Amino acid sequence: CVYVLSRTLIIATQGCAPSLKETISVPEIPPLRVAIGGGAVTSNSYVSVDEFEDARDSQVIVDVNGRQSSTATSVGLPVQDAISKALEQSGFVISDSAPIVISGKVLKWDARVTTGFPATVSSDAKVFIQVLDPASKPIYTGTYEGSASRQEPGIQEAEVRKNLGTAMSEAIAQLVADQKLVRLLSSF
């Protein structure tokens, strides 16, 4: 009876662990739900969003009880695209010929999955930006962080990727909610 119960518990807890490959595709970053900035941005506020470097300490994006998965490609471009879209949604015009440029680094973007019943996925994201004036001199820097956590009876790769995307979306929401940054970008 004890043997059957212990085998059942082992099977139940192992069933809660996602089956991740060694590499997974970069998670999609959901768009912001509302435009931030209170509509203060005029339609003639132009900004260029330059490349974002993947500057994470490790290429591991998911850790499931010591089993690790990395991304198949760099995370820089998807973050750059998501920031561009968020700024557009907030009223800025994105243009390669804009007088002011935002560049940056993805400092952190990872998830930890704890198996068991229920299983837990916790994700963190951290983005550093630098704003360059028309003379290419740095005039502003900022670091923005986001996190997300979820508990489910069983967590699969889709839920892990969604949780990672939510954490990065939260970091980007912090960026566009930075009123000092918004005022600076609007002044050009």
C-alpha positions as CSV (number, residue, x, y, z in Angstrom):
1,C,0.0,0.0,0.0
2,V,2.8,2.4,0.9
3,Y,4.7,1.4,-2.3
4,V,1.6,2.2,-4.4
5,L,1.1,5.5,-2.7
6,S,4.7,6.6,-3.1
7,R,4.7,5.6,-6.9
8,T,1.5,7.6,-7.3
9,L,3.1,10.6,-5.7
10,I,6.2,10.3,-7.8
11,I,4.2,10.1,-11.0
12,A,1.9,13.0,-10.0
13,T,4.8,15.3,-9.2
14,Q,6.8,14.4,-12.3
15,G,3.7,15.0,-14.4
16,C,3.8,18.7,-13.2
17,A,7.2,19.3,-14.8
18,P,7.2,20.9,-18.2
19,S,9.0,19.0,-20.9
20,L,11.4,21.6,-22.3
21,K,13.9,21.2,-25.0
22,E,17.5,22.4,-24.7
23,T,16.6,25.4,-26.8
24,I,13.2,27.1,-27.0
25,S,12.1,30.0,-29.2
26,V,12.1,33.5,-27.7
27,P,8.9,34.1,-25.9
28,E,6.3,36.5,-27.4
29,I,6.0,39.8,-25.5
30,P,2.4,40.8,-25.2
31,P,1.5,44.3,-26.2
32,L,0.7,46.8,-23.5
33,R,-3.0,46.9,-22.7
34,V,-3.3,50.7,-22.5
35,A,-1.3,53.6,-23.8
36,I,0.8,55.2,-21.1
37,G,1.7,58.9,-20.9
38,G,-1.8,60.4,-20.6
39,G,-1.9,61.4,-24.2
40,A,0.7,64.1,-23.6
41,V,2.8,63.0,-26.5
42,T,2.2,64.9,-29.7
43,S,2.2,63.3,-33.1
44,N,5.5,65.1,-34.0
45,S,7.6,63.4,-31.2
46,Y,10.0,61.3,-33.2
47,V,12.3,58.7,-31.7
48,S,14.5,56.0,-33.1
49,V,14.9,52.6,-31.3
50,D,18.3,51.1,-32.0
51,E,19.5,47.6,-31.4
52,F,19.1,46.0,-28.0
53,E,22.0,43.8,-26.9
54,D,21.5,40.5,-25.2
55,A,23.6,41.2,-22.1
56,R,22.3,38.5,-19.8
57,D,24.8,36.8,-17.5
58,S,23.6,33.5,-18.9
59,Q,21.9,32.4,-22.0
60,V,19.7,30.1,-19.9
61,I,16.1,31.4,-20.0
62,V,14.4,28.5,-18.1
63,D,15.5,26.4,-15.2
64,V,13.4,23.4,-14.2
65,N,14.9,21.9,-11.1
66,G,18.4,22.1,-12.6
67,R,17.4,21.2,-16.1
68,Q,18.1,24.3,-18.2
69,S,16.9,25.6,-21.6
70,S,18.4,28.5,-23.6
71,T,16.8,30.5,-26.4
72,A,17.4,29.5,-30.0
73,T,18.2,33.1,-31.0
74,S,19.2,36.4,-29.3
75,V,16.5,38.1,-27.2
76,G,17.6,41.6,-28.2
77,L,15.5,42.0,-31.4
78,P,12.2,40.9,-29.9
79,V,12.7,43.3,-27.0
80,Q,13.6,46.1,-29.3
81,D,10.5,45.5,-31.4
82,A,8.3,45.4,-28.3
83,I,9.7,48.7,-27.0
84,S,9.1,50.3,-30.4
85,K,5.5,49.1,-30.4
86,A,5.0,50.3,-26.8
87,L,6.4,53.8,-27.7
88,E,4.2,53.9,-30.8
89,Q,1.2,52.9,-28.7
90,S,2.1,55.8,-26.3
91,G,2.0,58.3,-29.1
92,F,5.6,58.5,-30.4
93,V,6.5,58.2,-34.0
94,I,9.3,55.6,-34.6
95,S,11.7,56.7,-37.3
96,D,15.2,55.7,-38.2
97,S,15.9,59.4,-38.9
98,A,14.7,60.7,-35.6
99,P,16.9,63.2,-33.7
100,I,16.9,61.1,-30.5
101,V,17.9,57.4,-30.2
102,I,17.1,54.8,-27.6
103,S,19.4,51.9,-27.4
104,G,19.8,49.3,-24.6
105,K,20.5,45.9,-23.2
106,V,18.5,43.0,-21.9
107,L,20.1,42.4,-18.5
108,K,17.9,39.7,-17.3
109,W,15.1,37.5,-18.7
110,D,14.6,34.1,-17.1
111,A,12.2,31.8,-15.4
112,R,12.4,29.2,-12.7
113,V,10.0,26.3,-12.5
114,T,9.5,24.5,-9.3
115,T,7.8,21.2,-9.8
116,G,5.3,19.7,-7.4
117,F,1.7,20.1,-6.8
118,P,1.0,22.8,-7.7
119,A,3.9,23.7,-9.9
120,T,5.2,27.3,-9.9
121,V,6.8,29.4,-12.6
122,S,8.4,32.7,-11.6
123,S,9.9,35.0,-14.3
124,D,12.0,38.1,-14.1
125,A,13.0,40.7,-16.7
126,K,15.3,43.6,-16.6
127,V,16.1,46.1,-19.4
128,F,18.6,49.0,-19.4
129,I,18.1,51.9,-21.8
130,Q,20.2,54.8,-22.9
131,V,18.9,57.9,-24.7
132,L,21.3,59.6,-27.1
133,D,20.8,63.2,-28.2
134,P,21.4,64.4,-31.9
135,A,25.1,64.6,-31.2
136,S,25.1,60.9,-30.0
137,K,25.8,61.9,-26.4
138,P,24.0,60.0,-23.6
139,I,21.4,62.2,-22.0
140,Y,19.4,59.7,-20.0
141,T,19.6,56.2,-18.7
142,G,17.1,53.9,-17.0
143,T,16.7,50.4,-15.8
144,Y,13.3,48.8,-15.8
145,E,12.2,45.5,-14.2
146,G,9.2,43.3,-14.5
147,S,8.2,40.0,-12.9
148,A,5.4,37.4,-13.2
149,S,4.5,34.3,-11.3
150,R,1.9,31.6,-11.8
151,Q,0.9,28.3,-10.0
152,E,-0.9,25.5,-11.9
153,P,-1.4,21.8,-11.3
154,G,0.8,21.2,-14.3
155,I,2.9,23.8,-16.1
156,Q,3.9,23.2,-19.7
157,E,6.2,25.1,-22.0
158,A,3.4,27.4,-23.4
159,E,2.7,28.6,-19.8
160,V,6.4,29.2,-19.1
161,R,6.8,31.2,-22.4
162,K,3.7,33.2,-21.6
163,N,4.9,34.0,-18.1
164,L,8.3,35.1,-19.5
165,G,6.5,37.4,-22.0
166,T,4.4,38.9,-19.2
167,A,7.5,39.7,-17.1
168,M,9.2,41.5,-20.1
169,S,5.9,43.3,-20.9
170,E,5.9,44.6,-17.3
171,A,9.4,45.9,-17.6
172,I,8.5,47.7,-20.8
173,A,5.4,49.1,-19.2
174,Q,7.7,50.6,-16.5
175,L,9.8,52.2,-19.3
176,V,6.8,53.9,-21.0
177,A,5.4,54.9,-17.6
178,D,8.7,56.8,-16.7
179,Q,7.4,60.4,-16.9
180,K,10.9,61.9,-16.9
181,L,11.7,59.7,-19.9
182,V,8.4,60.6,-21.7
183,R,9.0,64.3,-21.1
184,L,12.6,64.1,-22.5
185,L,11.5,62.1,-25.6
186,S,8.7,64.6,-26.2
187,S,11.0,67.6,-26.1
188,F,12.7,66.6,-29.3
